[in-house]
Amino acid sequence: MTITMKNNWDVIIAGGGPAGFFAAIRCAELNPKLNVLIIEKASQTLGKVIISGGGRCNVTHACFEPAQLITYYPRGGNELRGAFSRFQPQDTVKWFESRGAKLKTEADGRMFPVTDDSNTIAECLRESARKAGVKVEPRTSLLGVEKGQRGGFKIEVWKDAKVLHLQTKKLLLATGSDRKTLEILKSLGHSIVDPVPSLFTFNIKDKRIDGLAGVSVEKVTVEMDSITQRGPLLITHWGMSGPAVLRLSAWGARELFEKKYRATLTVNWLDDYSFDKALDILQRNKDWKDNVRKKVATNPAFSQIPLNLWKQLVQFVGEKNWGDVSKAELRRLANELTAGGFEVQGKGQFKEEFVTCGGVNLKEVDFKTMQSRVVEDLFFAGEVLDIDGITGGFNFQSSWTTGWLAGNILCKQ
Ligand SMILES: Cc1cc2nc3c(=O)[nH]c(=O)nc-3n(C[C@H](O)[C@H](O)[C@H](O)COP(=O)(O)OP(=O)(O)OC[C@H]3O[C@@H](n4cnc5c(N)ncnc54)[C@H](O)[C@@H]3O)c2cc1C
C-alpha cells in the first residue's frame, strides 16, 4: 500500500528511527485495529541503529536501577525518573530477547546483540513492525503540520517529488534532531531549546601529548569549569578522547558551545591523588638512595602513567637525576601530574556515537504519556526532546522508553 492510496490514518509517526519504531510497534500491538503509519525521509529506516556502536549497536546499559540510571543523562534525567520506573534497560533486554535478539553485557556495562551486528536489532524492529501491521513509507518527509478543525492533524509530506496531504487522529514526532521539525513545532506554539552537539572529543595541540596518539591512562580526573569526571583517557592524533573526556563533553556541551569550544582542561593523571600526596611520593623517590643517580625521565615515580607520557610530562626537568631535582621542581612536577592545564582549541568527532542536546522543552511534555502539554493529540519520543545521555547505550534507552510510553497512549482512540 502506498500513501497516495490512503489519506486517513489513526496514528502517523514521523521518523523511522528507534523511537518511532518502538512507539509504532507498541501502539499497533496493543490495538491491532488501528492504521499506523511511519513516514521516514531517508531511503532506509533505522539508519543510526545500523551505524551505531561501530556497527555493533550498543542497545542499552546494564544499569537496572532507575535512580542510578538517570545520573547518566546530562539533560532529561529528572524527567526520565518516572519513565524508567515503567520501562527500563531490563525491559529492553526482555523486549528484544522475546523476539529472538539476545543481548550480552560487556565488562563496562554496555549491552550489545550477541551477534555483534547492529542489523540484528534493525531487523528485529522491522520484523516486529511488519508483524504488527505498521505501514512504513521511506523517502517521505514531513513538511508541515496543521491542527484539524475537528481534532487530529492535517500533515503535509514530500514524496516522489510531490507534496501530499494526509490526515491523522494522532501524531508522534520522532524525527531526532531534524531542524525542520523543530521549526514546525515552534509554529505550533512549542518552545525549543537550541540544539547543539554533545559527546565529542577535544582538540588540543600541546607538546606534552605530541606524538602519543593511542596512549591511554586507565584512571584520570578531568575538570573544566567546575565539571569533573573520572575514568579512562585516550590521547589521540588531535587531542584527547576516552570515557572521561566524552562524559565531560556531554555535561559541558552547552557551555562549551557558548565558548566556541575554547577552554582550559585540567588533568589529574593520578586519578584522585592530591597535590600533597603526589609531592610526598615524589620526595620519597628523590630521597631513595637507589634513585639518586637515576634519571627522572626514565625512572617514573608512578606506575599508572605510561613511560612515554611520563617522559613528556617531566620534560622541563631535562636530563637531571632524581637526586638533583630541586624542591621547586618537585612542586612543579606534583602540579603537572595532578593539575596539568591543557588548552582546548576545538571539538573533534567521536565516531562511535554522537548525539545532540536541545530539542523540545521538557516542561511542555507529560512524561507519563509523552503527550504535548501545548497541542492536543501530539506526542514525542527520542532525540527530538531535550534529552541526551553520555555514551554507553543510554541514548538508545531513552528512545526505547519514550517510544514505548507514547505507544501505550497512542493506541487509545
Ligand atoms: C554514529 C552514531 C552512533 C551511535 N551509537 C549509539 C550507540 O551505540 N548507543 C546509543 O545508545 N546511542 C547511539 N547513538 C545515538 C542514537 O543513535 C540516537 O540517540 C538515537 O538514534 C535517537 O533515536 P531517534 O529515533 O530519536 O532519532 P533518529 O535515530 O535520529 O531517527 C529519526 C529518524 O527521523 C527521520 N527524519 C528526520 N526528519 C524527518 C522528517 N522531516 N520527515 C520524516 N522523517 C524524518 C530521520 O531520517 C531518522 O531516520 C549513535 C549516534 C550516531 C550518530
The ligand as an SDF file (V2000), in Angstrom:
LIG
                    3D

 53 58  0  0  0  0  0  0  0  0999 V2000
   27.3140    7.3020   14.5970 C   0  0  0  0  0  0  0  0  0  0  0  0
   26.3620    7.1700   15.7590 C   0  0  0  0  0  0  0  0  0  0  0  0
   26.4930    6.0880   16.5920 C   0  0  0  0  0  0  0  0  0  0  0  0
   25.6230    5.9530   17.7060 C   0  0  0  0  0  0  0  0  0  0  0  0
   25.7680    4.8700   18.5150 N   0  0  0  0  0  0  0  0  0  0  0  0
   24.9410    4.7400   19.5900 C   0  0  0  0  0  0  0  0  0  0  0  0
   25.0130    3.5930   20.4290 C   0  0  0  0  0  0  0  0  0  0  0  0
   25.7360    2.6320   20.1490 O   0  0  0  0  0  0  0  0  0  0  0  0
   24.2040    3.5590   21.5310 N   0  0  0  0  0  0  0  0  0  0  0  0
   23.3310    4.5750   21.8370 C   0  0  0  0  0  0  0  0  0  0  0  0
   22.6310    4.4900   22.8510 O   0  0  0  0  0  0  0  0  0  0  0  0
   23.2170    5.6500   21.0340 N   0  0  0  0  0  0  0  0  0  0  0  0
   23.9850    5.7430   19.9200 C   0  0  0  0  0  0  0  0  0  0  0  0
   23.8630    6.8360   19.1070 N   0  0  0  0  0  0  0  0  0  0  0  0
   22.8140    7.8120   19.4100 C   0  0  0  0  0  0  0  0  0  0  0  0
   21.4910    7.2390   18.8750 C   0  0  0  0  0  0  0  0  0  0  0  0
   21.6600    6.8070   17.5520 O   0  0  0  0  0  0  0  0  0  0  0  0
   20.3730    8.2840   18.9590 C   0  0  0  0  0  0  0  0  0  0  0  0
   20.2730    8.7500   20.2730 O   0  0  0  0  0  0  0  0  0  0  0  0
   19.0520    7.6420   18.5120 C   0  0  0  0  0  0  0  0  0  0  0  0
   19.1670    7.1410   17.1980 O   0  0  0  0  0  0  0  0  0  0  0  0
   17.9080    8.6310   18.5890 C   0  0  0  0  0  0  0  0  0  0  0  0
   16.7670    7.9660   18.1070 O   0  0  0  0  0  0  0  0  0  0  0  0
   15.5350    8.7530   17.4620 P   0  0  0  0  0  0  0  0  0  0  0  0
   14.6190    7.7040   16.9300 O   0  0  0  0  0  0  0  0  0  0  0  0
   15.0420    9.7450   18.4010 O   0  0  0  0  0  0  0  0  0  0  0  0
   16.1900    9.5860   16.2800 O   0  0  0  0  0  0  0  0  0  0  0  0
   16.9750    9.1020   14.9130 P   0  0  0  0  0  0  0  0  0  0  0  0
   17.6240    7.8140   15.1560 O   0  0  0  0  0  0  0  0  0  0  0  0
   17.7490   10.2810   14.5540 O   0  0  0  0  0  0  0  0  0  0  0  0
   15.7670    8.8440   13.9530 O   0  0  0  0  0  0  0  0  0  0  0  0
   14.9960    9.9030   13.4350 C   0  0  0  0  0  0  0  0  0  0  0  0
   14.5370    9.4950   12.0570 C   0  0  0  0  0  0  0  0  0  0  0  0
   13.6660   10.5090   11.5570 O   0  0  0  0  0  0  0  0  0  0  0  0
   13.9690   10.7570   10.2160 C   0  0  0  0  0  0  0  0  0  0  0  0
   13.5250   12.1210    9.9070 N   0  0  0  0  0  0  0  0  0  0  0  0
   14.1160   13.2740   10.2770 C   0  0  0  0  0  0  0  0  0  0  0  0
   13.4110   14.3250    9.8410 N   0  0  0  0  0  0  0  0  0  0  0  0
   12.3340   13.8220    9.1890 C   0  0  0  0  0  0  0  0  0  0  0  0
   11.2370   14.4130    8.5270 C   0  0  0  0  0  0  0  0  0  0  0  0
   11.1080   15.7430    8.4210 N   0  0  0  0  0  0  0  0  0  0  0  0
   10.3130   13.5850    7.9640 N   0  0  0  0  0  0  0  0  0  0  0  0
   10.4260   12.2330    8.0430 C   0  0  0  0  0  0  0  0  0  0  0  0
   11.4580   11.6350    8.6590 N   0  0  0  0  0  0  0  0  0  0  0  0
   12.4010   12.4110    9.2360 C   0  0  0  0  0  0  0  0  0  0  0  0
   15.4590   10.5580   10.1110 C   0  0  0  0  0  0  0  0  0  0  0  0
   15.8730   10.2760    8.7870 O   0  0  0  0  0  0  0  0  0  0  0  0
   15.6710    9.3800   11.0670 C   0  0  0  0  0  0  0  0  0  0  0  0
   15.5850    8.1500   10.4030 O   0  0  0  0  0  0  0  0  0  0  0  0
   24.6590    6.9560   17.9710 C   0  0  0  0  0  0  0  0  0  0  0  0
   24.5440    8.0420   17.1160 C   0  0  0  0  0  0  0  0  0  0  0  0
   25.3700    8.1480   15.9980 C   0  0  0  0  0  0  0  0  0  0  0  0
   25.1920    9.3170   15.0770 C   0  0  0  0  0  0  0  0  0  0  0  0
  1  2  1  0
  2  3  1  0
  2 52  2  0
  3  4  2  0
  4  5  1  0
  4 50  1  0
  5  6  2  0
  6  7  1  0
  6 13  1  0
  7  8  2  0
  7  9  1  0
  9 10  1  0
 10 11  2  0
 10 12  1  0
 12 13  2  0
 13 14  1  0
 14 15  1  0
 14 50  1  0
 15 16  1  0
 16 17  1  0
 16 18  1  0
 18 19  1  0
 18 20  1  0
 20 21  1  0
 20 22  1  0
 22 23  1  0
 23 24  1  0
 24 25  2  0
 24 26  1  0
 24 27  1  0
 27 28  1  0
 28 29  2  0
 28 30  1  0
 28 31  1  0
 31 32  1  0
 32 33  1  0
 33 34  1  0
 33 48  1  0
 34 35  1  0
 35 36  1  0
 35 46  1  0
 36 37  1  0
 36 45  1  0
 37 38  2  0
 38 39  1  0
 39 40  1  0
 39 45  2  0
 40 41  1  0
 40 42  2  0
 42 43  1  0
 43 44  2  0
 44 45  1  0
 46 47  1  0
 46 48  1  0
 48 49  1  0
 50 51  2  0
 51 52  1  0
 52 53  1  0
M  END
$$$$
